[in-house]
Amino acid sequence: MSSRFGRYFGQYYGHPFHLFANTAKVLAAAHLFWVYGYDWGSVSGPSMLPGWSVWGEGAFISHWYRRGKGIQIGDLVRFKIPINDEVAIKRVLGLPGDYVLMNTPESGSDAMIQVPPGHVWLIGDNLPASRDSRVYGPVPMALIDGKVIARSGSWPWQVQAIKNPFENGRSP
């Protein structure tokens, strides 16, 4: 004879093994979605001012662009910083083979560098307050986690799609 709890559990949830198997399936699907599909992360710091707030905004990341697949100049990407274990969001300024100015024009230096194969040149929108490729050099495409496709404000309904300002070869 089974207990009242056992009958209730079996009636509504099935056998405990089936419950465990279905839970494992849902967790595996969620894992695949977050690792290979889409992700959300918070944004903080002054390097992307004036387009992004110093704190309180979020970014929706598409992992379909992992390792730099399909990115273009002007896209915002999330990547692992080469000199530490942090992640950051920066704008793509140079692709493999492009020539880029190593410093800001105000520095007086006109030294240029060619972005090596398998690397990109990333910069923040707020040049004076940004640690970017000018500090740690070209970033390997393998460190790119994904492309920022949308941003969110403090509230969930404040989602706004991100457009590349250099789309079709035009500057903003």
N, C-alpha and C positions, 0 to 999 in steps of 0.2 A: 504494500500500500504506500503510495507516495504522499508527501506532505502537501499542504495547501499551497505553499510557495512554489514547490516543484511543478504542480499542475498549472498554476498561473504563469510561471516562467515558460514552461513548455508550450502552453497555448498561445502566448503572444510573441515569444522570441524563438521558439523552436529549440532544438537540442543545443546545449552549450557549445558543442563543437561547431555547429553551423553558425552560431553567433560569433565565435572566435574567427572562423574562416571569413565571414562577411566583413568583420571589422578589419581583418588583415588586408582584404581586397581594397577597402575604402582608403586605408592608410597608404597602401602602395600606390593607388591612383593619385592621391593627394601629393605624395612625394614626387612622383613623375611630373605632375603639373607644376609644382613649385621649382623643381630643378631644371626641367627642360621646356617649360611653357612660359609662365608669367610669374612675377614676383613683385612685392611692394617693399620699399625701404624709405626710411626717413632721411631728410636732407638737412644738414646743419653746416654752418660756416659761411664766411663772407666771400668765398672765391667765385661764386656765381651771381653776385649782385650785379646789376639791379634786377635781373630777371627772376631770381629766386630769393626768398626771404632768408635771413640768417638762420632761422629755425622755425619749426612748426609746419613745414610742408613735407609732402611725401611724393615719391616718384614710383610710377608703375614701369617695371622693367620687362622687356621681351627677351627671353633667352634664345630666341630664334637667331639672334645676331651674335651668339657666343663666338669667341675667338676672332672677332672682327668680320665675320661672314656677312657680306652685303652692306657694310656701313659706308657712308659717304662723308665728304667734307661738310662740316656744319652739324652733323648728328651729335646728340648728347649720348655718351656711353658711361656705364658704370664699370669700373675696373679695379683690380687689386693694385695698390701702390707698390712699385718695385722695391722701395727701400724699407718698408715695414708691412705689417699684416692688416692695415686698414684698407677700406674701400672708399672710392671717391667717384664723383660725377664730374666729367669735364667734356669740353667740346672738341671734336676732331678737327684739326687744322691742316694736317698733312697725312697723306697716305704713302705707301711704299713708292719710292722714286721721286717724290715731290721735294722741292727745295723750300726750306722755311727759314725765316729770320730767327736766330737763336735767342735774341733778347728783344726787349721792347724798343720801339723806335726812339723813345725818349732817352735811352741809355747811351746813345751816341755810337754804339757798336753796330756795324752792318755785316757782321759775320753770319754766313748762311751755312746750313747743313743739309745734306741730302738724307731723307728718311730711308733707312736701310730696309731691305726686303723683310717682310714678316713683322714690321713695326709700324706704329702710327705716332704722330705728334699731337699731343693733347694740351689744351690750354683752358684756363678758367676765364669766364667773361669779365671778371674784375681783376685785370692784370696786376695791379700793385699788391693785391692781397691774396694772390693765388700761388700755391706750390704746384707746379705742373711740369711739363716736359722741359721747361727752361731750367728746372732744378735737377731732375733725375733723368733727363735725356729721352730719347725715343722709347716708347712703351711697347713691349712685345704684344702682338695681337692675342697671344695665348692668355694674357692676363685680363682680357675684356670679358666681362660676365654677361653683358647684354646692352641693349639700346633703350634709352628712356623714351617711352611712347606716350606717356600722359603724366600729369602732375595733379596732386590733390592738395587742397587747402586744409584748414583746421576741421572742416566738416566733410563727411563723405560725399555730399552732393556737389561739392566744389571741384569736380574733376574736369580737367581741361586737357585736350589733346595737344601734343607737342608737334610743331611743324619745323622742318629744317629751314632756317632763314636763307640758306644758299641753294635752295631747290631750283632746278633749271638753270644753274649757273649765275643767278642774280644775287647780289649782295643786299643785305637789309637796308 
